[in-house]
């Protein structure tokens, strides 16, 4: 025995939300399938997807991180507007699209540059994959932004046509049309037809 003191257990209050990686997974499941309460931590699972899309869309890591930050801030403020049971991922991409469009309206329009005006990327000749990737990136950024958005959401983020239509607030026919034009233009550019 340690002494004559009596042991009195203290009441412990447990947080009903699981923590750690399992907690994040649980909250992501709730986001996918719905639950009445809205928890701002539900968006954590989708941050890598938002970052990847933003980087491909903007081609500038700092600007992409700013876009993700602005998207998360807006989503956090608007989380009570998200309908439990609806697709959290599609909702977040809708928020990102709206933030992106609003930012683009505020700034001067992009100046289109010819591929010849862009600085050359120095890559060792043995890195054929790197050269091909640079060519694809250059070609991707030569297609119109509306077509690029649809192409990236479908090809990179593997969203369905319906999810893209909802995220961008456009009809599904417009999604299919923009995707078709983007693929055709990308194919022509990659085949040297510009």
HUWOWO-V617581 format. One record per residue. N is the residue number from 0. RES is the residue in one small letter. PSI is psi as a letter, one per 30 degrees, with the letter a starting at -180 (* if undefined). BURIAL is b if it has 16 or more other C-alpha atoms within 10 Angstrom, else e. Layout:
n = <N & N>
res = <RES & RES>
psi = <PSI & PSI>
burial = <BURIAL & BURIAL>
//
This chain:
n = <0 & 1 & 2 & 3 & 4 & 5 & 6 & 7 & 8 & 9 & 10 & 11 & 12 & 13 & 14 & 15 & 16 & 17 & 18 & 19 & 20 & 21 & 22 & 23 & 24 & 25 & 26 & 27 & 28 & 29 & 30 & 31 & 32 & 33 & 34 & 35 & 36 & 37 & 38 & 39 & 40 & 41 & 42 & 43 & 44 & 45 & 46 & 47 & 48 & 49 & 50 & 51 & 52 & 53 & 54 & 55 & 56 & 57 & 58 & 59 & 60 & 61 & 62 & 63 & 64 & 65 & 66 & 67 & 68 & 69 & 70 & 71 & 72 & 73 & 74 & 75 & 76 & 77 & 78 & 79 & 80 & 81 & 82 & 83 & 84 & 85 & 86 & 87 & 88 & 89 & 90 & 91 & 92 & 93 & 94 & 95 & 96 & 97 & 98 & 99 & 100 & 101 & 102 & 103 & 104 & 105 & 106 & 107 & 108 & 109 & 110 & 111 & 112 & 113 & 114 & 115 & 116 & 117 & 118 & 119 & 120 & 121 & 122 & 123 & 124 & 125 & 126 & 127 & 128 & 129 & 130 & 131 & 132 & 133 & 134 & 135 & 136 & 137 & 138 & 139 & 140 & 141 & 142 & 143 & 144 & 145 & 146 & 147 & 148 & 149 & 150 & 151 & 152 & 153 & 154 & 155 & 156 & 157 & 158 & 159 & 160 & 161 & 162 & 163 & 164 & 165 & 166 & 167 & 168 & 169 & 170 & 171 & 172 & 173 & 174 & 175 & 176 & 177 & 178 & 179 & 180 & 181 & 182 & 183 & 184 & 185 & 186 & 187 & 188 & 189 & 190 & 191 & 192 & 193>
res = <x & x & x & x & x & x & x & x & x & x & x & x & x & x & x & x & x & x & x & x & x & x & x & x & x & x & x & x & x & x & x & x & x & x & x & x & x & x & x & x & x & x & x & x & x & x & x & x & x & x & x & x & x & x & x & x & x & x & x & x & x & x & x & x & x & x & x & x & x & x & x & x & x & x & x & x & x & x & x & x & x & x & x & x & x & x & x & x & x & x & x & x & x & x & x & x & x & x & x & x & x & x & x & x & x & x & x & x & x & x & x & x & x & x & x & x & x & x & x & x & x & x & x & x & x & x & x & x & x & x & x & x & x & x & x & x & x & x & x & x & x & x & x & x & x & x & x & x & x & x & x & x & x & x & x & x & x & x & x & x & x & x & x & x & x & x & x & x & x & x & x & x & x & x & x & x & x & x & x & x & x & x & x & x & x & x & x & x & x & x & x & x & x & x>
psi = <k & f & a & f & k & k & k & j & k & k & k & k & k & k & k & f & k & l & l & a & e & e & e & e & e & e & e & e & e & e & e & e & f & k & l & e & l & k & k & f & f & f & f & e & f & f & e & e & e & e & e & e & e & e & e & e & e & f & g & j & e & e & e & e & e & e & e & e & e & e & e & e & e & e & e & e & e & g & e & f & f & k & j & k & f & l & j & e & e & e & e & e & e & e & e & e & e & e & e & e & e & e & e & e & e & e & l & k & l & k & k & k & k & l & e & f & f & k & k & k & k & j & k & k & f & f & i & e & e & e & e & e & e & e & e & e & e & e & e & e & g & f & l & k & e & e & e & e & e & e & e & e & e & e & e & e & f & h & l & l & e & e & e & e & e & e & e & f & h & l & l & e & e & e & e & e & e & e & e & e & e & e & e & e & e & e & e & e & e & f & g & g & f & *>
burial = <e & e & e & e & e & e & e & e & e & e & e & e & e & e & e & e & e & e & e & e & e & e & e & b & b & b & b & b & e & b & b & b & e & b & e & e & e & b & e & e & e & b & b & e & b & e & b & e & b & b & b & b & b & b & b & b & b & b & e & e & e & e & e & b & b & e & b & b & b & b & b & b & e & b & b & e & e & e & b & e & e & e & e & b & e & e & e & b & b & b & b & b & b & b & b & b & b & b & b & b & e & e & e & e & e & e & e & e & e & e & e & e & e & e & e & e & e & e & e & e & e & e & e & e & e & e & e & e & e & e & b & e & e & e & b & b & e & b & b & b & b & b & b & e & e & e & b & b & b & b & b & b & b & b & e & e & e & e & b & e & b & e & b & b & b & b & b & b & e & e & e & b & e & e & b & b & e & b & b & e & b & b & b & e & b & b & e & e & b & b & e & e & e & e>
//
